[in-house]
C-alpha cells in the first residue's frame, strides 16, 4: 500500500509539472507580439528631402587617366616560373651588385675597348661593351678613358621599368 501511495504521488507531481510547463508555454505564446526589425522606426522618422530635377547636381564623370589603380597591389608583381625558366643562366658578374666591383684597368683600342673589374675576393674579370653585369640586368654601355658607364634596369614602386646609367670610375693607385 505504501508503494502505491508513493507511485500515485509521483504521478501526481509529474502531472502538475507537465501542466505547469504546458500552461506557461501556451500563455507565453499569446503574449509575444511581433515588433518588426529594429532600426526601421529610426529610419522612418528621419526627414527626407525631395529634390526637383532642376535642382539636382549635374552629372559627374570619373576620369581615371593618370591615376593609380586602387585594386592593383602596391607590391610589384613577381615573374612567373615559366618566364624565369626561359632566361639564360646568370654569370658570376650578374650575381654581384655594381657597387661591389672596383674598376682597376681600362684598355682603349682603335676598334674595341676593354676594362677589368675586381670583386671583393680579389679576382679580376675582363668586360667589354655589351657585357652583362650587376643584379639589375645591367649592361656595359660605354667604356671611356677614366670610367665605365653601365645601364641598369630598375623598377619603381609602381612596377614601371626605368633605366639608370651608373658610372664606375677608375680607382687610382695610391
C-alpha positions in Angstrom: 0.0 0.0 0.0 2.9 2.3 0.8 4.3 1.7 -2.7 1.1 2.6 -4.3 0.9 5.9 -2.4 4.4 6.8 -3.5 3.7 5.9 -7.1 0.5 7.9 -7.1 2.1 10.9 -5.5 5.0 10.8 -8.0 2.5 10.5 -10.9 0.5 13.5 -9.5 3.7 15.6 -9.1 4.7 14.7 -12.7 1.2 15.7 -13.9 1.5 19.0 -12.1 4.9 19.8 -13.6 3.7 18.9 -17.1 0.6 21.1 -16.6 2.7 24.0 -15.3 5.1 23.9 -18.2 2.3 23.4 -20.8 0.3 26.3 -19.4 3.3 28.6 -19.3 4.1 27.7 -22.9 0.6 28.4 -24.0 0.3 31.7 -22.1 3.8 32.8 -23.2 3.0 32.2 -26.9 -0.1 34.5 -26.6 1.9 37.3 -25.0 4.6 37.5 -27.8 3.9 40.4 -30.2 5.7 41.0 -33.5 7.6 44.2 -33.3 9.4 44.1 -36.6 13.1 44.6 -37.3 15.0 47.1 -35.2 16.1 50.4 -36.6 13.2 50.9 -39.0 11.5 53.3 -36.7 14.6 55.4 -36.6 14.9 55.5 -40.4 11.3 56.3 -40.9 11.5 59.2 -38.6 14.4 60.8 -40.5 13.4 63.6 -42.7 13.6 63.0 -46.4 14.2 65.9 -48.7 12.7 65.8 -52.2 14.9 67.5 -54.8 13.4 68.5 -58.1 15.1 67.6 -61.3 16.0 71.2 -61.9 17.9 71.4 -58.6 19.7 68.1 -58.9 23.5 68.4 -59.3 25.0 68.0 -62.7 26.2 64.6 -63.9 29.8 63.9 -62.6 32.0 61.6 -64.6 35.2 60.0 -63.3 38.2 60.1 -65.5 40.9 57.6 -64.2 43.6 58.6 -66.6 46.8 59.3 -64.8 45.5 57.8 -61.6 46.8 54.7 -59.9 44.5 51.6 -60.0 43.1 51.2 -56.4 42.7 47.5 -56.9 46.3 46.8 -58.1 48.6 45.7 -55.3 51.3 48.1 -54.1 54.0 45.4 -54.3 55.2 44.8 -57.8 54.1 41.5 -59.2 56.6 38.7 -59.4 57.7 37.0 -62.6 56.1 33.6 -63.3 58.2 30.5 -63.1 57.9 30.0 -66.9 59.5 33.4 -67.6 62.4 32.6 -65.3 63.0 29.3 -67.0 63.2 31.0 -70.4 66.0 33.3 -69.2 69.6 32.3 -69.8 71.7 31.3 -66.7 73.4 34.2 -65.0 77.2 34.7 -65.0 79.1 35.4 -61.8 79.3 39.2 -62.7 75.4 39.2 -62.9 75.2 37.9 -59.3 77.2 40.9 -57.9 76.0 44.4 -57.4 77.9 47.1 -59.4 78.9 48.7 -56.1 80.8 45.5 -55.1 83.1 45.8 -58.1 86.2 48.0 -58.5 87.3 49.2 -61.9 91.1 48.6 -62.0 92.1 48.9 -65.6 90.9 50.3 -69.0 92.4 49.5 -72.4 91.2 51.6 -75.3 92.0 50.3 -78.8 91.2 51.6 -82.3 88.4 49.1 -82.8 87.4 47.8 -79.4 87.8 48.8 -75.7 88.2 46.5 -72.7 88.1 47.1 -69.0 88.9 45.0 -65.9 86.9 44.9 -62.7 87.8 43.2 -59.4 85.4 41.7 -56.9 85.8 41.6 -53.1 87.8 38.3 -53.4 90.4 40.0 -55.5 89.6 38.2 -58.7 89.6 40.2 -61.9 87.2 39.9 -64.8 87.5 41.4 -68.3 84.4 43.3 -69.6 83.6 44.9 -72.9 80.7 46.9 -74.3 77.5 44.8 -74.0 78.8 42.6 -71.2 76.0 41.7 -68.7 77.0 42.9 -65.2 75.1 43.6 -62.0 72.0 42.3 -60.3 69.7 44.8 -62.0 70.2 43.4 -65.5 72.9 45.9 -66.3 75.0 46.0 -69.5 78.2 47.9 -70.1 77.1 50.7 -72.5 80.3 52.7 -72.8 83.9 52.5 -71.9 85.6 55.9 -71.5 89.2 56.8 -70.6 88.6 57.1 -66.9 85.2 55.4 -66.3 82.8 52.7 -67.4 79.1 53.5 -67.9 76.7 50.7 -67.0 73.0 50.9 -68.0 70.8 49.2 -65.4 67.1 48.2 -65.5 65.2 49.3 -62.4 61.6 49.1 -61.3 60.0 51.9 -59.3 57.4 51.5 -56.5 54.6 51.3 -59.1 56.3 48.5 -61.0 57.2 50.6 -64.0 60.5 49.9 -65.6 63.1 52.7 -65.9 66.7 52.7 -67.0 69.5 54.3 -65.0 73.1 54.9 -66.0 75.7 54.0 -63.3 79.2 55.4 -63.6 82.1 53.3 -62.3 85.2 55.4 -62.1 88.8 54.0 -62.4 90.4 53.6 -59.0 93.7 55.4 -58.5 96.9 53.6 -57.4 97.5 55.2 -54.0 
